[in-house]
Amino acid sequence: MFRLQGSKVLAVDMTGDSVKAKNGSMVAYDGQMNFKKLSGGGEGIRGMVTRRLTGEQMTMMEVKGQGTCYFADRASEINLVSLHGDKLYVESSNLLCTDGGLRTGTSFTGLRGGATGNGLFTTTIEGSGQAAIMSDGPAVVLRVTPQYPLAVDPGAYVAHQGNLQQNFQSGVTFRTLMGEGGGEAFQIRFEGDGLVYVQPSERNTIGGDV
């Protein structure tokens, strides 16, 4: 069972089951726990290859046992997401922990931060269970409907779920409209029916332009 201790620490109660968590994110535990490093984020060969191609480092560990584990990462805000047979797409740097029974993989999303290699692949989580995702500041969950598509700055994007199509539009982002930023600029446009998680602080690695 996933529960929050405040907004920046995740507590996971385990009774012989397992979770997959970001390597190095465990801050404390009680009871009896076993730990195993998962190469390639636990995604197998394809996950390892795509990570190497994009230069994204995602190292996960498997924690199994009896007791309670506590996870946190750089004082990031933690958001709990419940999956019921659907799929969650999340930036690999924003993934903290998933139920052991959830399947993780990679999905090609297209060019986002071309020069840096970030954002070409998004981590996918599917099945039934809970996942914990992180945001820099409290995340806002925005609803997308067929009548109301959503445009998001790439640096603020955290995750999305539901029946959504995403595409990248070049030439206009929020900062170029205000005369800031330089180079080729992008925004992510979501259409369909689903939820998009955004953070109030932009990450430096993508930043909305190349």
N, C-alpha and C positions, 0 to 999 in steps of 0.2 A: 504494500500500500504506500502510495506517494502522499506526502503531506509537507506543507511549508512550515518552517520555523522562522517566523518573520517573513520578509520578502526575498532574502538573499541566501537562505540555507534550505536545502531539500533533505528531508528525512525519509528514508525508505525502510519500512518494517518488513523483514523477510522471515519466512518459515520454511527454509529449505529450498526456496526458489532462487532465481538469479536476476540480475539486472546488468545492462551494459551502460557504462558511464565513461565520460571523457577522462583520459588518462591524467592522473595527478589531481583530480578534482575532489577526492575524498579527504575530508578534514577531520573526521573522527568516526569511530564505530564502537558498538558494544556487542558482546556475544562472540560467536565463533564464525569467522569469515575466511573464505578462500578467494584468492585473487589470481587472475590469469590475463596476461596481455593479449589483445587481439590485434593481429596485423591487418592493415588495410581497413580499419574500422569494423572488422568483422564481416566484411563484404565479399571475401574471397578474392580470387585472382583479378577479376574485372575491376573491382573496387580499387585494388592496389595499383593497377595499371592506370586507371583514369586519374587517381590522385597524383601519380608520378608525372603524368602528362601535363596536368594543370599546376603542379607545384604546390598543391594544397596538402597540408599535413593534417591528418585526422587519425589520431591513435586512441583506440578505445580499450577499456579493460572490462573483463567480466568479473562480477562480484557475486558470490554464492554463499549461502549459509543461514544461520539462525541468529536473529538479533536486529539491530538497527544501524544503518549506515547513514552518515551525514555528508552531503556533497555541496560544494560551493566553488565558484571560479571568479576571481578578481572582483569580488563584491558586486557581481552582476545581478540584476533583478531576475527572478525565476518565475516562469509561467508554466502552469500545468495544462496539458492538452489530453483529452480523452479521445481515443480512436475506437470506432465500432465497425471494424472491417473496411474502413476507408484509408486513404493515403495522405500523409503529411509531407510537404516539401519544406526543408529547412536548410539555411546556410550552415555548412559544417562547423564553422566557428561558434555558432549559436546553439549547438546541440549539447546538452549536459548529460542526460540520462534517459534510458528507455527500459520498459519491461523486457525481461529476457526473451519472452515469446514473440515480441514484435520483430519483423524482418526489416533490416536496413539495407539500402542499396544506393546507387547513384543514378541520376537522371541528367541527360544533356539538356541544358537550357538555352544554349546559344551564347552569343557574344555579350558580355556585360562589361568586363573591365579589361578588354583585349590586351593591352600592353602589359598588364600585371599578371594575366592568366587566372585571376580570381573570377569566380562566378560562372565559369563555363559549365561546371557540374554542380548540381544541388543534391544534398543527401535526401533520400526518401525513406520514410518509415511507414510500414503498413501492417495491418492486422487489427487485433482488438487488445486494448490495454492502455497504459498511460505513458506519456513522454513528458520530459521537462526540457523546456527551451529557455535560453537566456536572452536578455536584452540589456542594452546600455541605457538604463533608466526604465521606468515602468512602460511596458508594451501597451499599445493600443490595438484593439481588434476591430477591423473595419469590414463591414459587410459589402459584398459585391453582388449586384443583381443584374439580370439582363438589361434592365432599364438604366442602371447606373454603373457603368464601368469605372474603374479606379486607376489613376496614374500614381506611381510611387517613385520616389527618388531611390536609386539603387543602394545608396549608403544607408538608407533608413529601413530597407527591407529585411525582415527576419525570417518569415515563414508564411506558407499559405496552405489551405486545405479546401476540398470541395471540388466541384466540377468547373474548374477555371482554365481558361486559355491565357497564356502570357506571351507577349511579344515585346520587342525592344524597339523604341523609337529614338532615332538619333536626331541631333540638331537642337533639341530643346530640353532643358531641365529647369528646375526651379531657380538654380543659382545663376544660370546664364541669362534668365529673364531679368535678374536683378543686377546684372553687370559684373557678377563674380565668376571665378573659375575660368579655365582656359582649355583649349583643345576640343576634341570631339566629345559631345555630351550625349547622355542617354537618359531615358526614363523607362520604367517598366509599366506596361499597360495590362491590366487584368480585365478579362471579360467573362461573363458566365454567372455562376451562382456559387458563392463560397465565402470564405473568410481569409483576410490578409492581416498578418501581424507586422506592425511597424514599430520602430524604436525612435525615441525623441532625439537621440544623439547619433550622428553619422559615424560609421567606422571609417578609419583612415585608408584601408587597403583598397577600397573601390572609389568611394567619394563622389560618384555620380559622373565623373568624366575621365577620359584617358589622356 
